[in-house]
Amino acid sequence: MDSDGRANLKRQRDEFAQTLREGLIRSYAKGLLAFGGAEMVVKGVEASPQSARIASVTQLVYGEADRVYTIRYQMGQYKDGSWRLRNLIIETINLGEIYRNQFVALAKDANEDLELVIAQWNETISEQAEELARD
C-alpha cells in the first residue's frame, strides 16, 4: 500500500473510531437510563496476568426483582498513559465480538466500501438494538 493508501486507511480508521464512540455512548446512556434508580456497584478491578497495561473492571447493576447484571469493562493503557475501554461484556454478551462480526458483514454487503459502512454504522446498530428490545 502506498503512502496515499495508508493515509486514507488511517483517516477511515479514525472516522470509524469516532462514529463507533458516539454510537456506543448513546447506546450505553440509553441502557443505563432504562434501569432508572437502580443500584450500581463497582465490584473490583482485575489486572491481567499477561500485562500490567490490561485490566478488567466489573460492575454490578441491580435491576427489577433483585436481578443482578454483570458488566465487565476490559480496559487498556495506551502509550500516553490514559486508560481506554477496549471491550464491553454484558453478562455473556461480548460487544466487541458482536461489533467486529457486524462490521465484517456490513463491509461484505457494501462490497468493501468502508466509507459506506462508516456512514451507515450507527443507523444499522440502532435498528438492531430496537429489534432486540422488542423481542
N, CA, C and O atoms as a GROMACS GRO file, in nm:
protein
  540
    1MET      N    1   0.085  -0.117   0.000
    1MET     CA    2   0.000   0.000   0.000
    1MET      C    3   0.090   0.124   0.000
    1MET      O    4   0.185   0.133   0.078
    2ASP      N    5   0.058   0.217  -0.088
    2ASP     CA    6   0.140   0.338  -0.097
    2ASP      C    7   0.101   0.436   0.015
    2ASP      O    8   0.010   0.410   0.093
    3SER      N    9   0.172   0.548   0.021
    3SER     CA   10   0.150   0.643   0.131
    3SER      C   11   0.010   0.704   0.127
    3SER      O   12  -0.048   0.731   0.232
    4ASP      N   13  -0.045   0.726   0.007
    4ASP     CA   14  -0.182   0.778  -0.002
    4ASP      C   15  -0.282   0.676   0.052
    4ASP      O   16  -0.377   0.711   0.122
    5GLY      N   17  -0.260   0.550   0.018
    5GLY     CA   18  -0.348   0.444   0.067
    5GLY      C   19  -0.342   0.432   0.218
    5GLY      O   20  -0.444   0.415   0.283
    6ARG      N   21  -0.221   0.439   0.273
    6ARG     CA   22  -0.206   0.432   0.419
    6ARG      C   23  -0.273   0.551   0.487
    6ARG      O   24  -0.337   0.536   0.591
    7ALA      N   25  -0.257   0.670   0.428
    7ALA     CA   26  -0.319   0.790   0.485
    7ALA      C   27  -0.471   0.778   0.481
    7ALA      O   28  -0.540   0.815   0.576
    8ASN      N   29  -0.524   0.726   0.370
    8ASN     CA   30  -0.668   0.708   0.357
    8ASN      C   31  -0.720   0.605   0.458
    8ASN      O   32  -0.825   0.625   0.519
    9LEU      N   33  -0.645   0.497   0.475
    9LEU     CA   34  -0.684   0.395   0.572
    9LEU      C   35  -0.684   0.451   0.714
    9LEU      O   36  -0.774   0.422   0.792
   10LYS      N   37  -0.584   0.531   0.747
   10LYS     CA   38  -0.578   0.593   0.880
   10LYS      C   39  -0.696   0.686   0.901
   10LYS      O   40  -0.757   0.688   1.008
   11ARG      N   41  -0.729   0.765   0.798
   11ARG     CA   42  -0.843   0.856   0.807
   11ARG      C   43  -0.972   0.777   0.829
   11ARG      O   44  -1.055   0.814   0.913
   12GLN      N   45  -0.989   0.668   0.753
   12GLN     CA   46  -1.109   0.586   0.768
   12GLN      C   47  -1.116   0.524   0.907
   12GLN      O   48  -1.223   0.520   0.968
   13ARG      N   49  -1.004   0.476   0.956
   13ARG     CA   50  -1.000   0.415   1.089
   13ARG      C   51  -1.036   0.518   1.196
   13ARG      O   52  -1.113   0.489   1.287
   14ASP      N   53  -0.980   0.639   1.185
   14ASP     CA   54  -1.010   0.745   1.281
   14ASP      C   55  -1.157   0.785   1.274
   14ASP      O   56  -1.221   0.807   1.377
   15GLU      N   57  -1.210   0.794   1.152
   15GLU     CA   58  -1.351   0.832   1.134
   15GLU      C   59  -1.442   0.724   1.193
   15GLU      O   60  -1.541   0.755   1.259
   16PHE      N   61  -1.408   0.598   1.169
   16PHE     CA   62  -1.489   0.490   1.224
   16PHE      C   63  -1.481   0.487   1.376
   16PHE      O   64  -1.582   0.466   1.443
   17ALA      N   65  -1.364   0.509   1.431
   17ALA     CA   66  -1.349   0.510   1.577
   17ALA      C   67  -1.438   0.618   1.638
   17ALA      O   68  -1.502   0.595   1.741
   18GLN      N   69  -1.442   0.736   1.577
   18GLN     CA   70  -1.527   0.844   1.627
   18GLN      C   71  -1.675   0.807   1.615
   18GLN      O   72  -1.752   0.830   1.708
   19THR      N   73  -1.714   0.750   1.502
   19THR     CA   74  -1.852   0.708   1.481
   19THR      C   75  -1.892   0.602   1.582
   19THR      O   76  -2.000   0.609   1.641
   20LEU      N   77  -1.806   0.505   1.602
   20LEU     CA   78  -1.833   0.398   1.698
   20LEU      C   79  -1.843   0.454   1.840
   20LEU      O   80  -1.933   0.417   1.915
   21ARG      N   81  -1.752   0.541   1.876
   21ARG     CA   82  -1.751   0.600   2.010
   21ARG      C   83  -1.882   0.674   2.036
   21ARG      O   84  -1.943   0.658   2.142
   22GLU      N   85  -1.927   0.755   1.941
   22GLU     CA   86  -2.051   0.830   1.959
   22GLU      C   87  -2.171   0.737   1.973
   22GLU      O   88  -2.258   0.759   2.057
   23GLY      N   89  -2.175   0.633   1.890
   23GLY     CA   90  -2.285   0.538   1.897
   23GLY      C   91  -2.286   0.460   2.027
   23GLY      O   92  -2.392   0.436   2.085
   24LEU      N   93  -2.168   0.419   2.073
   24LEU     CA   94  -2.159   0.345   2.199
   24LEU      C   95  -2.203   0.430   2.317
   24LEU      O   96  -2.272   0.382   2.406
   25ILE      N   97  -2.162   0.554   2.318
   25ILE     CA   98  -2.200   0.644   2.428
   25ILE      C   99  -2.352   0.660   2.432
   25ILE      O  100  -2.412   0.654   2.539
   26ARG      N  101  -2.414   0.681   2.315
   26ARG     CA  102  -2.559   0.695   2.309
   26ARG      C  103  -2.628   0.567   2.358
   26ARG      O  104  -2.720   0.573   2.440
   27SER      N  105  -2.584   0.452   2.308
   27SER     CA  106  -2.645   0.324   2.346
   27SER      C  107  -2.626   0.296   2.495
   27SER      O  108  -2.718   0.250   2.562
   28TYR      N  109  -2.507   0.322   2.545
   28TYR     CA  110  -2.476   0.296   2.685
   28TYR      C  111  -2.562   0.385   2.775
   28TYR      O  112  -2.616   0.339   2.876
   29ALA      N  113  -2.575   0.512   2.738
   29ALA     CA  114  -2.656   0.604   2.818
   29ALA      C  115  -2.802   0.560   2.820
   29ALA      O  116  -2.866   0.562   2.925
   30LYS      N  117  -2.856   0.519   2.705
   30LYS     CA  118  -2.994   0.472   2.700
   30LYS      C  119  -3.011   0.348   2.786
   30LYS      O  120  -3.111   0.334   2.857
   31GLY      N  121  -2.914   0.258   2.780
   31GLY     CA  122  -2.920   0.136   2.860
   31GLY      C  123  -2.920   0.164   3.008
   31GLY      O  124  -2.997   0.104   3.083
   32LEU      N  125  -2.834   0.254   3.052
   32LEU     CA  126  -2.828   0.287   3.195
   32LEU      C  127  -2.955   0.358   3.240
   32LEU      O  128  -3.002   0.336   3.351
   33LEU      N  129  -3.011   0.443   3.155
   33LEU     CA  130  -3.134   0.513   3.191
   33LEU      C  131  -3.250   0.415   3.206
   33LEU      O  132  -3.342   0.440   3.284
   34ALA      N  133  -3.246   0.305   3.133
   34ALA     CA  134  -3.352   0.205   3.142
   34ALA      C  135  -3.360   0.143   3.281
   34ALA      O  136  -3.465   0.093   3.320
   35PHE      N  137  -3.250   0.146   3.356
   35PHE     CA  138  -3.250   0.090   3.491
   35PHE      C  139  -3.306   0.188   3.593
   35PHE      O  140  -3.325   0.151   3.709
   36GLY      N  141  -3.333   0.311   3.553
   36GLY     CA  142  -3.391   0.408   3.644
   36GLY      C  143  -3.304   0.432   3.765
   36GLY      O  144  -3.186   0.467   3.752
   37GLY      N  145  -3.360   0.415   3.882
   37GLY     CA  146  -3.287   0.440   4.006
   37GLY      C  147  -3.216   0.318   4.060
   37GLY      O  148  -3.190   0.309   4.180
   38ALA      N  149  -3.184   0.225   3.973
   38ALA     CA  150  -3.119   0.102   4.016
   38ALA      C  151  -2.983   0.130   4.080
   38ALA      O  152  -2.919   0.231   4.053
   39GLU      N  153  -2.942   0.037   4.164
   39GLU     CA  154  -2.812   0.050   4.229
   39GLU      C  155  -2.704  -0.006   4.136
   39GLU      O  156  -2.723  -0.108   4.071
   40MET      N  157  -2.592   0.063   4.133
   40MET     CA  158  -2.478   0.019   4.053
   40MET      C  159  -2.356   0.020   4.144
   40MET      O  160  -2.329   0.119   4.212
   41VAL      N  161  -2.281  -0.090   4.143
   41VAL     CA  162  -2.166  -0.105   4.231
   41VAL      C  163  -2.047  -0.154   4.149
   41VAL      O  164  -2.057  -0.250   4.073
   42VAL      N  165  -1.934  -0.086   4.165
   42VAL     CA  166  -1.810  -0.135   4.104
   42VAL      C  167  -1.755  -0.240   4.198
   42VAL      O  168  -1.718  -0.212   4.312
   43LYS      N  169  -1.750  -0.363   4.148
   43LYS     CA  170  -1.709  -0.477   4.231
   43LYS      C  171  -1.559  -0.482   4.250
   43LYS      O  172  -1.510  -0.512   4.359
   44GLY      N  173  -1.486  -0.455   4.145
   44GLY     CA  174  -1.341  -0.460   4.159
   44GLY      C  175  -1.269  -0.454   4.027
   44GLY      O  176  -1.330  -0.454   3.919
   45VAL      N  177  -1.138  -0.449   4.037
   45VAL     CA  178  -1.051  -0.441   3.920
   45VAL      C  179  -0.960  -0.563   3.922
   45VAL      O  180  -0.902  -0.597   4.025
   46GLU      N  181  -0.948  -0.628   3.807
   46GLU     CA  182  -0.856  -0.740   3.793
   46GLU      C  183  -0.749  -0.703   3.693
   46GLU      O  184  -0.778  -0.670   3.578
   47ALA      N  185  -0.624  -0.708   3.736
   47ALA     CA  186  -0.513  -0.684   3.643
   47ALA      C  187  -0.489  -0.812   3.564
   47ALA      O  188  -0.505  -0.922   3.617
   48SER      N  189  -0.451  -0.796   3.441
   48SER     CA  190  -0.420  -0.911   3.356
   48SER      C  191  -0.287  -0.973   3.399
   48SER      O  192  -0.192  -0.900   3.425
   49PRO      N  193  -0.281  -1.105   3.405
   49PRO     CA  194  -0.152  -1.167   3.439
   49PRO      C  195  -0.049  -1.151   3.326
   49PRO      O  196   0.071  -1.162   3.351
   50GLN      N  197  -0.095  -1.125   3.203
   50GLN     CA  198  -0.004  -1.110   3.090
   50GLN      C  199   0.059  -0.972   3.082
   50GLN      O  200   0.172  -0.958   3.034
   51SER      N  201  -0.014  -0.868   3.128
   51SER     CA  202   0.036  -0.732   3.111
   51SER      C  203  -0.023  -0.639   3.216
   51SER      O  204  -0.141  -0.648   3.248
   52ALA      N  205   0.060  -0.551   3.269
   52ALA     CA  206   0.013  -0.450   3.364
   52ALA      C  207  -0.066  -0.341   3.294
   52ALA      O  208  -0.127  -0.256   3.359
   53ARG      N  209  -0.066  -0.342   3.161
   53ARG     CA  210  -0.138  -0.239   3.083
   53ARG      C  211  -0.277  -0.283   3.042
   53ARG      O  212  -0.344  -0.215   2.964
   54ILE      N  213  -0.322  -0.398   3.093
   54ILE     CA  214  -0.454  -0.451   3.062
   54ILE      C  215  -0.524  -0.483   3.194
   54ILE      O  216  -0.464  -0.544   3.282
   55ALA      N  217  -0.650  -0.442   3.206
   55ALA     CA  218  -0.726  -0.469   3.328
   55ALA      C  219  -0.874  -0.482   3.294
   55ALA      O  220  -0.921  -0.431   3.192
   56SER      N  221  -0.948  -0.549   3.382
   56SER     CA  222  -1.092  -0.560   3.370
   56SER      C  223  -1.156  -0.501   3.494
   56SER      O  224  -1.112  -0.527   3.606
   57VAL      N  225  -1.260  -0.424   3.474
   57VAL     CA  226  -1.337  -0.366   3.584
   57VAL      C  227  -1.475  -0.430   3.579
   57VAL      O  228  -1.541  -0.431   3.475
   58THR      N  229  -1.520  -0.482   3.693
   58THR     CA  230  -1.651  -0.547   3.700
   58THR      C  231  -1.747  -0.455   3.773
   58THR      O  232  -1.718  -0.404   3.881
   59GLN      N  233  -1.864  -0.437   3.712
   59GLN     CA  234  -1.969  -0.354   3.771
   59GLN      C  235  -2.095  -0.440   3.784
   59GLN      O  236  -2.129  -0.515   3.692
   60LEU      N  237  -2.162  -0.429   3.896
   60LEU     CA  238  -2.290  -0.497   3.916
   60LEU      C  239  -2.400  -0.394   3.907
   60LEU      O  240  -2.393  -0.288   3.971
   61VAL      N  241  -2.503  -0.424   3.828
   61VAL     CA  242  -2.618  -0.335   3.814
   61VAL      C  243  -2.740  -0.412   3.866
   61VAL      O  244  -2.773  -0.519   3.815
   62TYR      N  245  -2.804  -0.356   3.967
   62TYR     CA  246  -2.920  -0.421   4.028
   62TYR      C  247  -3.046  -0.370   3.962
   62TYR      O  248  -3.078  -0.251   3.968
   63GLY      N  249  -3.118  -0.462   3.897
   63GLY     CA  250  -3.241  -0.428   3.826
   63GLY      C  251  -3.364  -0.465   3.906
   63GLY      O  252  -3.359  -0.483   4.028
   64GLU      N  253  -3.474  -0.477   3.834
   64GLU     CA  254  -3.601  -0.512   3.898
   64GLU      C  255  -3.598  -0.656   3.950
   64GLU      O  256  -3.523  -0.740   3.900
   65ALA      N  257  -3.680  -0.681   4.050
   65ALA     CA  258  -3.696  -0.815   4.108
   65ALA      C  259  -3.562  -0.875   4.150
   65ALA      O  260  -3.538  -0.994   4.132
   66ASP      N  261  -3.476  -0.791   4.205
   66ASP     CA  262  -3.346  -0.836   4.254
   66ASP      C  263  -3.258  -0.900   4.148
   66ASP      O  264  -3.169  -0.980   4.180
   67ARG      N  265  -3.282  -0.868   4.024
   67ARG     CA  266  -3.198  -0.919   3.913
   67ARG      C  267  -3.067  -0.842   3.914
   67ARG      O  268  -3.067  -0.719   3.918
   68VAL      N  269  -2.955  -0.914   3.909
   68VAL     CA  270  -2.823  -0.852   3.908
   68VAL      C  271  -2.759  -0.878   3.772
   68VAL      O  272  -2.749  -0.992   3.728
   69TYR      N  273  -2.716  -0.771   3.708
   69TYR     CA  274  -2.648  -0.780   3.578
   69TYR      C  275  -2.500  -0.752   3.600
   69TYR      O  276  -2.464  -0.659   3.672
   70THR      N  277  -2.416  -0.832   3.538
   70THR     CA  278  -2.272  -0.812   3.548
   70THR      C  279  -2.220  -0.750   3.420
   70THR      O  280  -2.244  -0.800   3.310
   71ILE      N  281  -2.149  -0.640   3.435
   71ILE     CA  282  -2.087  -0.571   3.321
   71ILE      C  283  -1.936  -0.572   3.344
   71ILE      O  284  -1.889  -0.534   3.452
   72ARG      N  285  -1.862  -0.615   3.244
   72ARG     CA  286  -1.715  -0.615   3.253
   72ARG      C  287  -1.661  -0.518   3.148
   72ARG      O  288  -1.688  -0.530   3.029
   73TYR      N  289  -1.585  -0.424   3.198
   73TYR     CA  290  -1.518  -0.327   3.112
   73TYR      C  291  -1.374  -0.373   3.095
   73TYR      O  292  -1.298  -0.376   3.192
   74GLN      N  293  -1.335  -0.410   2.975
   74GLN     CA  294  -1.196  -0.450   2.951
   74GLN      C  295  -1.121  -0.326   2.904
   74GLN      O  296  -1.152  -0.268   2.800
   75MET      N  297  -1.022  -0.288   2.983
   75MET     CA  298  -0.951  -0.163   2.963
   75MET      C  299  -0.808  -0.189   2.916
   75MET      O  300  -0.749  -0.293   2.945
   76GLY      N  301  -0.754  -0.092   2.844
   76GLY     CA  302  -0.615  -0.098   2.803
   76GLY      C  303  -0.548   0.036   2.828
   76GLY      O  304  -0.609   0.141   2.808
   77GLN      N  305  -0.424   0.032   2.872
   77GLN     CA  306  -0.349   0.156   2.894
   77GLN      C  307  -0.267   0.185   2.769
   77GLN      O  308  -0.192   0.100   2.720
   78TYR      N  309  -0.282   0.305   2.718
   78TYR     CA  310  -0.214   0.345   2.596
   78TYR      C  311  -0.080   0.411   2.626
   78TYR      O  312  -0.048   0.439   2.742
   79LYS      N  313  -0.003   0.434   2.521
   79LYS     CA  314   0.133   0.489   2.537
   79LYS      C  315   0.134   0.622   2.610
   79LYS      O  316   0.230   0.656   2.678
   80ASP      N  317   0.025   0.700   2.594
   80ASP     CA  318   0.020   0.831   2.660
   80ASP      C  319  -0.019   0.819   2.808
   80ASP      O  320  -0.030   0.920   2.878
   81GLY      N  321  -0.040   0.696   2.856
   81GLY     CA  322  -0.073   0.673   2.996
   81GLY      C  323  -0.222   0.666   3.025
   81GLY      O  324  -0.262   0.626   3.134
   82SER      N  325  -0.306   0.703   2.928
   82SER     CA  326  -0.450   0.702   2.951
   82SER      C  327  -0.505   0.559   2.941
   82SER      O  328  -0.452   0.475   2.868
   83TRP      N  329  -0.611   0.534   3.017
   83TRP     CA  330  -0.680   0.407   3.012
   83TRP      C  331  -0.806   0.425   2.929
   83TRP      O  332  -0.880   0.522   2.948
   84ARG      N  333  -0.829   0.332   2.836
   84ARG     CA  334  -0.946   0.342   2.748
   84ARG      C  335  -1.017   0.207   2.741
   84ARG      O  336  -0.956   0.101   2.757
   85LEU      N  337  -1.145   0.215   2.716
   85LEU     CA  338  -1.226   0.095   2.700
   85LEU      C  339  -1.187   0.022   2.573
   85LEU      O  340  -1.183   0.082   2.465
   86ARG      N  341  -1.158  -0.106   2.584
   86ARG     CA  342  -1.122  -0.188   2.468
   86ARG      C  343  -1.235  -0.283   2.432
   86ARG      O  344  -1.250  -0.322   2.316
   87ASN      N  345  -1.314  -0.322   2.532
   87ASN     CA  346  -1.424  -0.415   2.508
   87ASN      C  347  -1.522  -0.403   2.624
   87ASN      O  348  -1.487  -0.361   2.734
   88LEU      N  349  -1.646  -0.442   2.596
   88LEU     CA  350  -1.752  -0.437   2.697
   88LEU      C  351  -1.828  -0.568   2.689
   88LEU      O  352  -1.874  -0.608   2.582
   89ILE      N  353  -1.842  -0.634   2.803
   89ILE     CA  354  -1.915  -0.760   2.808
   89ILE      C  355  -2.030  -0.743   2.908
   89ILE      O  356  -2.007  -0.714   3.025
   90ILE      N  357  -2.152  -0.761   2.860
   90ILE     CA  358  -2.270  -0.751   2.944
   90ILE      C  359  -2.324  -0.892   2.961
   90ILE      O  360  -2.369  -0.955   2.866
   91GLU      N  361  -2.319  -0.940   3.087
   91GLU     CA  362  -2.349  -1.081   3.115
   91GLU      C  363  -2.255  -1.166   3.030
   91GLU      O  364  -2.134  -1.166   3.054
   92THR      N  365  -2.307  -1.238   2.932
   92THR     CA  366  -2.220  -1.319   2.846
   92THR      C  367  -2.212  -1.263   2.705
   92THR      O  368  -2.158  -1.328   2.615
   93ILE      N  369  -2.263  -1.144   2.684
   93ILE     CA  370  -2.266  -1.084   2.551
   93ILE      C  371  -2.142  -0.997   2.532
   93ILE      O  372  -2.127  -0.894   2.596
   94ASN      N  373  -2.055  -1.041   2.443
   94ASN     CA  374  -1.929  -0.972   2.415
   94ASN      C  375  -1.953  -0.872   2.303
   94ASN      O  376  -1.958  -0.909   2.186
   95LEU      N  377  -1.968  -0.745   2.339
   95LEU     CA  378  -2.000  -0.644   2.238
   95LEU      C  379  -1.888  -0.624   2.136
   95LEU      O  380  -1.915  -0.597   2.019
   96GLY      N  381  -1.764  -0.636   2.179
   96GLY     CA  382  -1.653  -0.623   2.085
   96GLY      C  383  -1.660  -0.726   1.975
   96GLY      O  384  -1.641  -0.695   1.857
   97GLU      N  385  -1.689  -0.850   2.012
   97GLU     CA  386  -1.701  -0.958   1.915
   97GLU      C  387  -1.820  -0.936   1.823
   97GLU      O  388  -1.810  -0.954   1.701
   98ILE      N  389  -1.933  -0.896   1.881
   98ILE     CA  390  -2.052  -0.870   1.800
   98ILE      C  391  -2.026  -0.759   1.700
   98ILE      O  392  -2.060  -0.772   1.583
   99TYR      N  393  -1.966  -0.648   1.745
   99TYR     CA  394  -1.939  -0.536   1.656
   99TYR      C  395  -1.840  -0.572   1.546
   99TYR      O  396  -1.856  -0.529   1.432
  100ARG      N  397  -1.739  -0.652   1.579
  100ARG     CA  398  -1.644  -0.696   1.475
  100ARG      C  399  -1.716  -0.776   1.368
  100ARG      O  400  -1.696  -0.753   1.248
  101ASN      N  401  -1.800  -0.871   1.411
  101ASN     CA  402  -1.874  -0.953   1.316
  101ASN      C  403  -1.970  -0.870   1.232
  101ASN      O  404  -1.984  -0.893   1.112
  102GLN      N  405  -2.037  -0.774   1.295
  102GLN     CA  406  -2.130  -0.688   1.221
  102GLN      C  407  -2.055  -0.602   1.120
  102GLN      O  408  -2.103  -0.581   1.008
  103PHE      N  409  -1.939  -0.552   1.158
  103PHE     CA  410  -1.861  -0.470   1.066
  103PHE      C  411  -1.821  -0.551   0.943
  103PHE      O  412  -1.832  -0.504   0.830
  104VAL      N  413  -1.774  -0.673   0.966
  104VAL     CA  414  -1.734  -0.760   0.854
  104VAL      C  415  -1.854  -0.786   0.763
  104VAL      O  416  -1.840  -0.780   0.640
  105ALA      N  417  -1.971  -0.815   0.821
  105ALA     CA  418  -2.090  -0.841   0.741
  105ALA      C  419  -2.133  -0.717   0.663
  105ALA      O  420  -2.168  -0.727   0.545
  106LEU      N  421  -2.130  -0.601   0.727
  106LEU     CA  422  -2.167  -0.477   0.658
  106LEU      C  423  -2.069  -0.446   0.545
  106LEU      O  424  -2.110  -0.403   0.438
  107ALA      N  425  -1.941  -0.467   0.570
  107ALA     CA  426  -1.840  -0.442   0.466
  107ALA      C  427  -1.861  -0.534   0.348
  107ALA      O  428  -1.848  -0.493   0.232
  108LYS      N  429  -1.895  -0.659   0.376
  108LYS     CA  430  -1.921  -0.755   0.268
  108LYS      C  431  -2.042  -0.710   0.186
  108LYS      O  432  -2.039  -0.712   0.063
  109ASP      N  433  -2.150  -0.670   0.256
  109ASP     CA  434  -2.271  -0.624   0.188
  109ASP      C  435  -2.246  -0.498   0.105
  109ASP      O  436  -2.311  -0.477   0.003
  110ALA      N  437  -2.151  -0.415   0.149
  110ALA     CA  438  -2.120  -0.288   0.081
  110ALA      C  439  -2.005  -0.304  -0.018
  110ALA      O  440  -1.946  -0.205  -0.060
  111ASN      N  441  -1.972  -0.429  -0.054
  111ASN     CA  442  -1.861  -0.455  -0.147
  111ASN      C  443  -1.732  -0.390  -0.100
  111ASN      O  444  -1.657  -0.332  -0.179
  112GLU      N  445  -1.707  -0.399   0.031
  112GLU     CA  446  -1.584  -0.348   0.093
  112GLU      C  447  -1.570  -0.195   0.086
  112GLU      O  448  -1.460  -0.142   0.101
  113ASP      N  449  -1.682  -0.125   0.064
  113ASP     CA  450  -1.681   0.022   0.061
  113ASP      C  451  -1.684   0.072   0.206
  113ASP      O  452  -1.791   0.087   0.265
  114LEU      N  453  -1.566   0.098   0.262
  114LEU     CA  454  -1.558   0.135   0.404
  114LEU      C  455  -1.625   0.269   0.432
  114LEU      O  456  -1.679   0.289   0.541
  115GLU      N  457  -1.622   0.361   0.336
  115GLU     CA  458  -1.689   0.490   0.355
  115GLU      C  459  -1.839   0.468   0.379
  115GLU      O  460  -1.898   0.531   0.466
  116LEU      N  461  -1.899   0.378   0.301
  116LEU     CA  462  -2.041   0.349   0.315
  116LEU      C  463  -2.070   0.280   0.448
  116LEU      O  464  -2.169   0.312   0.515
  117VAL      N  465  -1.987   0.186   0.486
  117VAL     CA  466  -2.005   0.116   0.614
  117VAL      C  467  -2.000   0.215   0.730
  117VAL      O  468  -2.084   0.210   0.820
  118ILE      N  469  -1.903   0.303   0.728
  118ILE     CA  470  -1.889   0.402   0.836
  118ILE      C  471  -2.011   0.493   0.840
  118ILE      O  472  -2.062   0.524   0.948
  119ALA      N  473  -2.056   0.537   0.722
  119ALA     CA  474  -2.171   0.628   0.716
  119ALA      C  475  -2.298   0.562   0.769
  119ALA      O  476  -2.382   0.629   0.829
  120GLN      N  477  -2.313   0.432   0.748
  120GLN     CA  478  -2.436   0.363   0.787
  120GLN      C  479  -2.427   0.294   0.923
  120GLN      O  480  -2.526   0.239   0.971
  121TRP      N  481  -2.311   0.295   0.985
  121TRP     CA  482  -2.288   0.214   1.105
  121TRP      C  483  -2.388   0.241   1.217
  121TRP      O  484  -2.456   0.148   1.262
  122ASN      N  485  -2.399   0.364   1.264
  122ASN     CA  486  -2.486   0.393   1.379
  122ASN      C  487  -2.632   0.363   1.349
  122ASN      O  488  -2.704   0.315   1.436
  123GLU      N  489  -2.675   0.392   1.227
  123GLU     CA  490  -2.814   0.364   1.189
  123GLU      C  491  -2.841   0.213   1.196
  123GLU      O  492  -2.943   0.170   1.249
  124THR      N  493  -2.750   0.135   1.143
  124THR     CA  494  -2.766  -0.011   1.142
  124THR      C  495  -2.768  -0.066   1.284
  124THR      O  496  -2.852  -0.149   1.317
  125ILE      N  497  -2.676  -0.021   1.368
  125ILE     CA  498  -2.669  -0.069   1.506
  125ILE      C  499  -2.793  -0.028   1.583
  125ILE      O  500  -2.845  -0.107   1.663
  126SER      N  501  -2.843   0.094   1.562
  126SER     CA  502  -2.964   0.140   1.631
  126SER      C  503  -3.084   0.055   1.593
  126SER      O  504  -3.164   0.018   1.679
  127GLU      N  505  -3.096   0.023   1.464
  127GLU     CA  506  -3.207  -0.061   1.419
  127GLU      C  507  -3.201  -0.199   1.483
  127GLU      O  508  -3.303  -0.252   1.526
  128GLN      N  509  -3.083  -0.256   1.490
  128GLN     CA  510  -3.068  -0.389   1.550
  128GLN      C  511  -3.099  -0.385   1.700
  128GLN      O  512  -3.160  -0.478   1.752
  129ALA      N  513  -3.057  -0.280   1.768
  129ALA     CA  514  -3.085  -0.267   1.911
  129ALA      C  515  -3.235  -0.256   1.936
  129ALA      O  516  -3.287  -0.314   2.031
  130GLU      N  517  -3.306  -0.181   1.850
  130GLU     CA  518  -3.451  -0.168   1.865
  130GLU      C  519  -3.520  -0.302   1.843
  130GLU      O  520  -3.616  -0.334   1.913
  131GLU      N  521  -3.472  -0.380   1.746
  131GLU     CA  522  -3.528  -0.513   1.722
  131GLU      C  523  -3.509  -0.602   1.844
  131GLU      O  524  -3.602  -0.672   1.885
  132LEU      N  525  -3.390  -0.599   1.903
  132LEU     CA  526  -3.363  -0.680   2.022
  132LEU      C  527  -3.452  -0.638   2.139
  132LEU      O  528  -3.498  -0.723   2.215
  133ALA      N  529  -3.475  -0.508   2.153
  133ALA     CA  530  -3.556  -0.458   2.263
  133ALA      C  531  -3.702  -0.503   2.250
  133ALA      O  532  -3.770  -0.523   2.350
  134ARG      N  533  -3.748  -0.520   2.125
  134ARG     CA  534  -3.886  -0.565   2.103
  134ARG      C  535  -3.903  -0.713   2.134
  134ARG      O  536  -4.013  -0.757   2.169
  135ASP      N  537  -3.797  -0.790   2.122
  135ASP     CA  538  -3.805  -0.937   2.142
  135ASP      C  539  -3.827  -0.974   2.286
  135ASP      O  540  -3.837  -1.092   2.319
   0.00000   0.00000   0.00000
